[in-house]
Amino acid sequence: MVDPDSGLAIAQVAMAGRAQLEAAVESAADAVASTAWPSSERAATLHAAADQVADAAERFARLIAAEGIKTIREARSEVSRAAHTLRLSAGAVHGLTGSVPQADDRPNTAGWRSAVRVGPVGVVAAITPYNDPLNLVAHKVGPALAAGNAVFVKPDPRTPLSALLLAQVLVDCGVPTGFLSVLPANRDIASALVADPRVRFVSFTGGRRTGALVQKAAGVRRTLMELGGVCPTILFDDADLDVAIPALVSGAYGAAGQNCIHVQRILVHGELYETTRSRLVEAINQVHCGPKMSENSQMGPLIDATALDRVSRMVNQAVEAGARILTGGVTDGPRYLPTLIEKVPHQTALAREEVFGPVATLEPFSTPDEAISLANRGGGGIHAGLFTSRREITDRLCAALDVGGVVIGGTSDNRSDALPFGGTGSAGVGREGRDLRSCRHDGNQDLADPAHHLMRHAVKHDSQLLQASGTIVLCSQIFDVSTLCRRGVHYAGNIATHHPVESR
């Protein structure tokens, strides 16, 4: 393994082969079928693991920074979130209760009783990317273990160390043999894992092209796909630039833009455009790019030379098509300097595809309709940000934007680890999350909790708070959160009780 910042080797990690994969899958399937792991023990294990991660925070942070793209300060923040994610998962265990739905809805079922119980799906495959090598693993492992599943983690082979250390912590805290495996592996082994019929659920976070291959390999089995997209943040003419400018800089250039909710497109009302442009350029030029382990560094490198070439190519193509670089646009060793571009033609890749790098585009608009039209050109997205204090505008855009969540008073680069998370359209399938719905079967949220399944669920929506960072409106549509339990429906009345079945 090589540190992308220094280019120096930092570790050697064995790659799993076919024999290791077969042994691990067989062990997992046997464990789920034969091992009783009570809910109280699952909750205790996850709580203990959260405590151990928090106690070893600096060790985890230095590992994240060494193997990946984050500065040491960004890495510390990720460790804190991962511990929180595990605690949320532990808290969800005791919410995994059944229900008693109505069964006497027809004359010939009068007097029938019914019950719905939940249980683990079985073996879960979790494929994770390099950009959040600890917390994104926690987001997949935590809910899976909370529901009593066995889970395989296939981390990005460039950043497996954090996942391996987390797995060791979880095993030390009581995860039974066979319930957790981390398999650093190449694509062939990952494909074999996904295609194995003993794997009942596949959770993938990564790019759209790879996601399509994973979905094809999974076939008709359940999947959760978080595939990223082009996230807009919209500033109306009443936006508070003292709040918006630092938030935009953080959202666009944190983790060197290698983030699925990275601020890639900044849409600004015409009356604020020139002022916003000049203030953004000034703020961007103050971003300190330096060694990851330096406490002063605000932005680290791209993951490898291939990523650096991709970002450079997208920017250069946009410039050739008529775009204008306001700042940045050059490489510095393993880094692409923070870049802001305007006048990007809509047909270019930079306007329509996720750049996954420290690049943001600036675009003016005049009306809410124009802002909506511009923002929805990405074929679906995960989040959008919105700066305005006018309730009629927030209501309208929350209803019209083609994204999984709208952040009012903040940028797209905001995620609560306690809330459902995912995109619309080609940005993903399903929702990742940790509450009791994140541990139920099957993917259609209305099977688990119809009352929660609203087109727009406002977590906090007060006209006096619309400028405050942190207001999130979830746009959940058909799917909500990841679903890692099966449902068995039982009837008792004039006929015998049915065997448990998996809902569809």
C-alpha positions as CSV (number, residue, x, y, z in Angstrom):
1,M,0.0,0.0,0.0
2,V,1.2,3.5,-0.9
3,D,0.5,6.8,0.8
4,P,-1.0,8.9,-2.0
5,D,0.5,12.0,-0.5
6,S,4.2,10.9,-0.2
7,G,4.2,8.0,-2.6
8,L,5.9,5.9,0.0
9,A,4.9,2.4,0.9
10,I,3.1,2.2,4.3
11,A,1.9,-1.3,4.6
12,Q,1.5,-4.7,3.0
13,V,-2.0,-6.3,2.9
14,A,-2.8,-9.8,1.6
15,M,-5.4,-9.9,-1.1
16,A,-8.1,-12.5,-0.7
17,G,-8.3,-15.2,-3.4
18,R,-11.0,-17.7,-4.4
19,A,-10.2,-20.1,-1.6
20,Q,-10.4,-17.5,1.1
21,L,-13.7,-16.2,-0.3
22,E,-15.3,-19.6,-0.4
23,A,-14.2,-20.4,3.2
24,A,-15.5,-17.0,4.4
25,V,-18.9,-17.3,2.7
26,E,-19.4,-20.8,3.9
27,S,-18.5,-19.8,7.5
28,A,-20.9,-16.8,7.3
29,A,-23.8,-18.9,6.0
30,D,-23.2,-21.5,8.6
31,A,-23.0,-18.9,11.4
32,V,-26.3,-17.3,10.4
33,A,-28.0,-20.6,10.2
34,S,-26.7,-22.1,13.4
35,T,-25.6,-19.4,15.9
36,A,-28.0,-17.7,18.2
37,W,-26.9,-14.1,18.7
38,P,-29.5,-12.4,21.0
39,S,-30.4,-8.8,20.5
40,S,-29.1,-7.8,23.9
41,E,-25.7,-9.1,23.0
42,R,-25.7,-7.4,19.6
43,A,-26.5,-4.1,21.2
44,A,-23.8,-4.6,23.8
45,T,-21.2,-5.5,21.2
46,L,-22.0,-2.4,19.1
47,H,-21.9,-0.1,22.1
48,A,-18.6,-1.5,23.3
49,A,-17.1,-1.2,19.8
50,A,-18.2,2.5,19.7
51,D,-16.4,3.1,23.0
52,Q,-13.3,1.4,21.8
53,V,-13.2,3.4,18.6
54,A,-13.6,6.6,20.5
55,D,-10.8,5.5,23.0
56,A,-8.5,4.7,20.1
57,A,-9.5,7.8,18.1
58,E,-6.0,9.1,17.4
59,R,-4.8,5.7,16.2
60,F,-7.7,5.4,13.8
61,A,-7.3,9.0,12.6
62,R,-3.6,8.5,11.8
63,L,-4.4,5.3,10.0
64,I,-7.2,7.1,7.9
65,A,-4.8,9.9,7.0
66,A,-1.9,7.7,6.2
67,E,-3.8,5.4,3.8
68,G,-6.1,7.8,2.2
69,I,-6.8,11.4,1.1
70,K,-7.9,13.1,4.3
71,T,-5.9,15.5,6.4
72,I,-5.4,14.6,10.0
73,R,-8.1,17.0,11.1
74,E,-10.6,15.6,8.6
75,A,-9.6,12.1,9.8
76,R,-10.4,12.9,13.4
77,S,-13.8,14.1,12.4
78,E,-14.5,10.8,10.6
79,V,-13.5,8.7,13.6
80,S,-15.9,10.7,15.8
81,R,-18.7,10.1,13.3
82,A,-17.9,6.4,13.0
83,A,-18.2,5.9,16.8
84,H,-21.5,7.8,16.7
85,T,-22.7,5.6,13.8
86,L,-22.0,2.4,15.8
87,R,-23.9,3.9,18.8
88,L,-26.9,4.7,16.6
89,S,-26.8,1.1,15.3
90,A,-26.7,-0.3,18.8
91,G,-29.7,1.9,19.7
92,A,-31.7,0.5,16.8
93,V,-31.4,-3.1,17.9
94,H,-34.3,-3.0,20.3
95,G,-36.5,-1.3,17.8
96,L,-36.5,-4.5,15.7
97,T,-40.0,-5.5,16.8
98,G,-42.8,-7.0,14.9
99,S,-46.3,-5.7,14.5
100,V,-49.9,-6.9,14.5
101,P,-51.5,-5.7,11.3
102,Q,-55.2,-6.0,10.6
103,A,-56.2,-9.4,9.0
104,D,-60.0,-9.4,9.2
105,D,-60.4,-7.0,6.3
106,R,-62.7,-9.4,4.3
107,P,-65.8,-11.3,5.4
108,N,-64.1,-14.7,4.9
109,T,-61.2,-13.7,7.2
110,A,-63.4,-12.4,10.1
111,G,-61.9,-13.4,13.4
112,W,-58.4,-14.0,12.0
113,R,-55.3,-12.8,13.9
114,S,-52.0,-11.8,12.3
115,A,-48.5,-11.0,13.3
116,V,-45.4,-9.8,11.6
117,R,-42.0,-10.7,12.9
118,V,-38.6,-9.6,11.7
119,G,-35.4,-11.6,11.3
120,P,-32.0,-11.3,9.6
121,V,-31.8,-11.4,5.8
122,G,-28.7,-13.6,6.1
123,V,-25.4,-12.9,4.5
124,V,-24.7,-9.3,3.4
125,A,-22.0,-8.1,1.1
126,A,-20.8,-4.5,1.7
127,I,-18.6,-2.8,-0.9
128,T,-17.1,0.5,0.3
129,P,-15.0,3.3,-1.3
130,Y,-11.8,4.9,-0.4
131,N,-13.0,8.4,0.6
132,D,-14.5,7.5,4.0
133,P,-12.8,4.3,4.8
134,L,-14.1,4.0,8.4
135,N,-17.5,5.7,8.7
136,L,-18.9,4.3,5.5
137,V,-17.9,0.8,6.7
138,A,-19.6,1.6,10.0
139,H,-22.7,2.6,8.1
140,K,-22.9,-0.8,6.4
141,V,-21.6,-3.0,9.2
142,G,-23.5,-1.4,12.1
143,P,-27.1,-1.9,10.8
144,A,-26.2,-5.3,9.3
145,L,-24.9,-6.6,12.7
146,A,-27.7,-4.9,14.6
147,A,-30.2,-7.0,12.6
148,G,-28.2,-10.2,13.2
149,N,-26.8,-10.6,9.7
150,A,-23.4,-11.9,8.8
151,V,-21.6,-9.2,6.7
152,F,-18.6,-9.2,4.3
153,V,-16.8,-5.9,3.8
154,K,-14.9,-5.5,0.5
155,P,-13.0,-2.2,1.1
156,D,-11.3,-0.3,-1.6
157,P,-8.0,-2.1,-2.0
158,R,-6.2,1.3,-1.7
159,T,-7.6,1.9,1.8
160,P,-8.3,-1.3,3.7
161,L,-6.5,-0.6,6.9
162,S,-9.2,1.3,8.7
163,A,-11.8,-1.4,7.9
164,L,-9.4,-4.2,9.1
165,L,-8.8,-2.3,12.4
166,L,-12.6,-1.7,12.9
167,A,-13.2,-5.4,12.3
168,Q,-10.7,-6.4,14.9
169,V,-12.4,-4.0,17.4
170,L,-15.8,-5.5,16.7
171,V,-14.5,-9.1,17.0
172,D,-12.8,-8.2,20.3
173,C,-16.1,-6.8,21.5
174,G,-18.1,-9.9,20.9
175,V,-19.1,-10.4,17.2
176,P,-19.4,-14.2,16.9
177,T,-17.2,-16.2,14.6
178,G,-18.4,-16.1,11.0
179,F,-20.5,-12.9,11.3
180,L,-17.9,-10.4,10.1
181,S,-15.2,-10.7,7.4
182,V,-13.1,-8.0,5.7
183,L,-11.8,-9.2,2.3
184,P,-9.3,-6.8,0.6
185,A,-9.7,-8.1,-3.0
186,N,-9.6,-7.3,-6.6
187,R,-12.6,-6.9,-8.8
188,D,-12.8,-10.5,-9.8
189,I,-13.2,-11.6,-6.2
190,A,-15.7,-8.8,-5.5
191,S,-17.7,-10.0,-8.5
192,A,-17.6,-13.6,-7.3
193,L,-18.8,-12.4,-3.8
194,V,-21.7,-10.5,-5.2
195,A,-22.7,-13.3,-7.5
196,D,-22.6,-16.0,-4.8
197,P,-26.2,-17.2,-4.2
198,R,-25.6,-17.4,-0.5
199,V,-25.3,-13.6,-0.4
200,R,-28.8,-12.3,0.2
201,F,-28.2,-8.5,0.2
202,V,-25.7,-6.3,-1.5
203,S,-24.9,-2.8,-0.3
204,F,-22.6,-0.8,-2.6
205,T,-21.2,2.7,-2.4
206,G,-19.2,3.9,-5.4
207,G,-19.4,5.2,-8.9
208,R,-22.3,4.7,-11.3
209,R,-20.4,2.6,-13.8
210,T,-19.2,0.1,-11.2
211,G,-22.6,0.2,-9.5
212,A,-24.2,-0.9,-12.7
213,L,-21.9,-3.9,-12.9
214,V,-22.6,-4.8,-9.3
215,Q,-26.3,-4.5,-9.9
216,K,-26.0,-6.8,-12.9
217,A,-24.0,-9.4,-10.9
218,A,-26.5,-9.3,-8.0
219,G,-29.4,-10.1,-10.4
220,V,-32.8,-10.2,-8.7
221,R,-31.4,-10.1,-5.1
222,R,-31.9,-7.0,-3.0
223,T,-29.4,-4.2,-3.3
224,L,-28.7,-0.8,-1.8
225,M,-26.8,1.4,-4.2
226,E,-25.3,4.8,-3.4
227,L,-23.8,6.0,-6.6
228,G,-23.2,9.7,-6.2
229,G,-24.0,12.5,-8.6
230,V,-23.6,16.2,-9.3
231,C,-24.8,18.1,-6.2
232,P,-25.9,21.8,-6.5
233,T,-26.1,24.5,-3.9
234,I,-28.4,27.4,-4.7
235,L,-28.0,31.0,-3.4
236,F,-31.0,33.3,-3.7
237,D,-30.8,37.0,-3.6
238,D,-31.4,37.1,0.2
239,A,-28.6,34.6,1.0
240,D,-26.3,35.5,3.9
241,L,-22.9,35.4,2.3
242,D,-21.1,35.5,5.6
243,V,-22.7,32.1,6.3
244,A,-22.7,30.8,2.7
245,I,-19.1,31.6,1.6
246,P,-17.2,29.5,4.2
247,A,-19.8,26.7,3.9
248,L,-19.3,26.6,0.1
249,V,-15.5,26.5,0.5
250,S,-15.7,23.7,3.0
251,G,-18.2,21.7,1.0
252,A,-16.4,22.1,-2.3
253,Y,-12.8,21.4,-1.2
254,G,-13.1,19.3,2.0
255,A,-11.5,15.8,1.3
256,A,-10.2,17.4,-1.9
257,G,-13.7,17.2,-3.3
258,Q,-13.7,13.3,-3.1
259,N,-17.1,13.1,-1.6
260,C,-20.5,12.0,-3.0
261,I,-22.2,15.2,-1.7
262,H,-19.4,17.5,-2.6
263,V,-20.5,21.0,-3.7
264,Q,-19.8,20.8,-7.5
265,R,-22.3,23.3,-8.8
266,I,-22.9,26.7,-7.2
267,L,-26.0,28.5,-8.6
268,V,-26.2,32.1,-7.6
269,H,-29.0,34.7,-8.2
270,G,-27.9,37.3,-10.7
271,E,-28.1,40.1,-8.1
272,L,-25.5,38.4,-5.9
273,Y,-23.4,36.8,-8.6
274,E,-20.5,39.3,-8.9
275,T,-20.2,39.7,-5.1
276,T,-20.3,36.0,-4.5
277,R,-17.7,35.3,-7.2
278,S,-15.2,37.8,-5.8
279,R,-15.6,36.6,-2.3
280,L,-15.4,33.0,-3.2
281,V,-12.2,33.4,-5.1
282,E,-10.7,35.3,-2.2
283,A,-11.7,32.6,0.3
284,I,-10.6,29.7,-2.0
285,N,-7.1,31.2,-2.3
286,Q,-6.8,31.0,1.5
287,V,-7.3,27.2,1.5
288,H,-4.0,25.7,2.7
289,C,-2.9,22.6,0.8
290,G,-0.1,20.8,2.6
291,P,1.0,17.5,4.1
292,K,-1.9,15.5,5.5
293,M,-0.4,15.1,8.9
294,S,0.1,18.8,9.3
295,E,-2.4,20.4,11.7
296,N,-2.5,23.5,9.4
297,S,-3.4,21.6,6.2
298,Q,-7.0,22.0,5.0
299,M,-6.9,19.9,1.8
300,G,-5.0,16.7,1.0
301,P,-4.2,14.9,-2.3
302,L,-6.3,13.0,-4.8
303,I,-6.2,9.2,-4.3
304,D,-3.9,8.4,-7.2
305,A,-2.6,9.5,-10.6
306,T,-5.6,8.2,-12.4
307,A,-7.9,10.4,-10.4
308,L,-5.6,13.4,-10.9
309,D,-5.7,12.8,-14.7
310,R,-9.5,12.5,-14.7
311,V,-10.0,15.8,-12.9
312,S,-7.5,17.6,-15.1
313,R,-9.1,16.2,-18.3
314,M,-12.6,17.3,-17.2
315,V,-11.4,20.8,-16.5
316,N,-9.4,21.1,-19.6
317,Q,-12.3,19.9,-21.8
318,A,-14.5,22.5,-20.2
319,V,-12.0,25.2,-20.8
320,E,-11.6,24.2,-24.5
321,A,-15.4,24.4,-24.8
322,G,-15.4,28.0,-23.5
323,A,-15.3,27.8,-19.7
324,R,-13.3,30.3,-17.7
325,I,-11.1,29.4,-14.7
326,L,-11.4,31.9,-11.9
327,T,-8.8,30.3,-9.7
328,G,-6.9,27.0,-9.6
329,G,-6.9,24.7,-12.5
330,V,-3.4,23.3,-12.0
331,T,-1.8,20.4,-10.4
332,D,0.7,20.5,-7.5
333,G,2.3,17.1,-7.1
334,P,-0.5,14.7,-6.0
335,R,-2.9,17.6,-5.6
336,Y,-5.2,19.4,-7.9
337,L,-5.4,22.9,-6.5
338,P,-8.8,24.2,-5.4
339,T,-10.6,25.3,-8.6
340,L,-13.5,27.5,-9.4
341,I,-14.8,27.8,-12.9
342,E,-17.6,29.8,-14.6
343,K,-19.3,29.8,-18.0
344,V,-19.1,26.0,-18.2
345,P,-21.1,24.8,-21.2
346,H,-24.0,22.5,-20.3
347,Q,-22.9,19.8,-22.7
348,T,-19.5,19.3,-21.1
349,A,-18.7,16.4,-18.7
350,L,-17.9,18.9,-15.9
351,A,-21.5,20.2,-16.0
352,R,-23.2,16.8,-16.1
353,E,-20.9,14.2,-14.4
354,E,-19.5,13.9,-10.9
355,V,-15.9,15.3,-10.9
356,F,-14.9,13.7,-7.5
357,G,-12.2,16.3,-7.1
358,P,-11.7,19.9,-5.7
359,V,-13.5,21.6,-8.5
360,A,-16.7,23.7,-8.4
361,T,-18.6,25.6,-11.1
362,L,-20.3,28.9,-10.7
363,E,-23.6,29.7,-12.6
364,P,-26.0,32.6,-12.5
365,F,-29.8,32.3,-12.5
366,S,-32.7,34.8,-12.5
367,T,-35.8,33.0,-11.3
368,P,-36.7,30.0,-9.2
369,D,-37.8,28.1,-12.3
370,E,-34.4,28.6,-13.9
371,A,-32.7,27.5,-10.7
372,I,-34.7,24.3,-10.7
373,S,-34.1,23.6,-14.3
374,L,-30.3,24.1,-13.9
375,A,-30.1,22.0,-10.7
376,N,-32.0,19.1,-12.2
377,R,-29.7,18.4,-15.1
378,G,-27.7,15.8,-13.4
379,G,-30.0,12.8,-13.8
380,G,-30.8,12.6,-10.1
381,G,-28.7,13.4,-7.1
382,I,-28.2,12.9,-3.4
383,H,-28.4,16.4,-1.9
384,A,-28.9,20.0,-2.8
385,G,-28.1,23.0,-0.7
386,L,-30.3,26.1,-0.4
387,F,-29.6,29.5,1.0
388,T,-32.7,31.7,1.4
389,S,-35.0,32.8,4.2
390,R,-38.2,32.8,2.1
391,R,-40.5,30.0,3.0
392,E,-42.4,30.0,-0.4
393,I,-39.1,29.3,-2.2
394,T,-37.9,26.5,0.1
395,D,-41.3,24.8,-0.2
396,R,-41.2,25.1,-3.9
397,L,-37.6,23.8,-4.4
398,C,-38.0,21.0,-1.9
399,A,-40.9,19.8,-4.0
400,A,-39.2,20.2,-7.4
401,L,-35.5,19.4,-6.9
402,D,-34.6,15.9,-8.1
403,V,-32.4,14.9,-5.1
404,G,-32.7,12.7,-2.1
405,G,-32.4,15.5,0.4
406,V,-32.4,19.3,0.5
407,V,-30.3,21.1,3.1
408,I,-31.8,24.5,3.9
409,G,-29.4,27.1,5.2
410,G,-26.4,24.9,4.2
411,T,-24.7,23.3,1.3
412,S,-25.2,19.8,-0.2
413,D,-22.2,18.7,1.8
414,N,-24.2,17.9,5.0
415,R,-25.2,14.5,6.3
416,S,-26.7,13.4,9.6
417,D,-25.6,9.9,10.4
418,A,-29.0,9.3,12.1
419,L,-31.1,10.0,8.9
420,P,-31.9,8.1,5.8
421,F,-29.3,8.8,3.1
422,G,-29.4,8.2,-0.7
423,G,-30.2,9.6,-4.1
424,T,-32.8,9.8,-6.8
425,G,-32.6,8.6,-10.4
426,S,-29.2,7.2,-11.3
427,A,-27.7,8.5,-8.1
428,G,-28.8,5.3,-6.2
429,V,-31.3,2.8,-5.1
430,G,-32.6,2.6,-1.6
431,R,-31.6,4.6,1.5
432,E,-28.8,3.9,3.9
433,G,-29.5,4.6,7.6
434,R,-29.5,3.2,11.1
435,D,-32.9,3.5,12.6
436,L,-35.3,0.5,13.0
437,R,-36.3,0.9,9.3
438,S,-32.6,0.4,8.4
439,C,-32.8,-3.1,9.8
440,R,-36.1,-4.2,8.2
441,H,-36.9,-5.9,5.0
442,D,-37.4,-5.2,2.3
443,G,-36.6,-1.9,0.6
444,N,-40.1,-0.6,0.2
445,Q,-40.4,1.6,3.2
446,D,-44.2,1.4,3.1
447,L,-43.8,-2.3,4.1
448,A,-42.0,-1.2,7.3
449,D,-43.6,2.0,8.4
450,P,-46.2,3.6,6.1
451,A,-46.6,6.7,8.4
452,H,-43.0,7.7,7.9
453,H,-43.0,7.2,4.1
454,L,-43.9,10.7,3.0
455,M,-42.8,12.4,-0.1
456,R,-41.3,15.2,2.0
457,H,-40.4,14.7,5.6
458,A,-39.3,17.9,7.3
459,V,-36.9,17.3,10.2
460,K,-36.9,20.9,11.1
461,H,-38.8,23.4,9.1
462,D,-39.4,26.8,10.7
463,S,-39.3,30.1,8.8
464,Q,-37.2,31.6,11.6
465,L,-34.6,28.9,11.1
466,L,-34.3,28.7,7.4
467,Q,-31.0,30.5,7.3
468,A,-29.6,28.3,10.1
469,S,-27.3,25.5,8.9
470,G,-28.6,22.1,9.5
471,T,-32.2,22.1,8.3
472,I,-32.7,19.0,6.2
473,V,-35.8,18.0,4.2
474,L,-35.7,14.4,3.1
475,C,-37.1,13.6,-0.3
476,S,-37.6,9.9,0.2
477,Q,-39.9,8.9,-2.8
478,I,-40.4,5.1,-3.1
479,F,-37.4,3.8,-1.2
480,D,-36.2,4.9,2.2
481,V,-33.4,3.3,4.1
482,S,-31.4,0.1,3.9
483,T,-33.4,-3.0,4.8
484,L,-31.6,-5.9,6.4
485,C,-34.3,-7.9,8.0
486,R,-36.8,-10.3,6.5
487,R,-40.5,-10.2,7.4
488,G,-42.5,-13.3,8.2
489,V,-46.3,-12.8,8.0
490,H,-48.4,-15.2,10.1
491,Y,-52.2,-15.7,10.1
492,A,-54.2,-17.6,12.7
493,G,-57.9,-18.2,12.2
494,N,-59.8,-20.6,10.1
495,I,-56.6,-21.9,8.4
496,A,-53.2,-23.0,9.8
497,T,-50.4,-20.6,10.6
498,H,-48.3,-20.0,7.5
499,H,-44.5,-20.5,7.5
500,P,-42.5,-17.3,7.5
501,V,-42.0,-15.8,4.1
502,E,-39.7,-13.1,2.8
503,S,-41.7,-10.0,1.7
504,R,-41.2,-8.8,-1.8
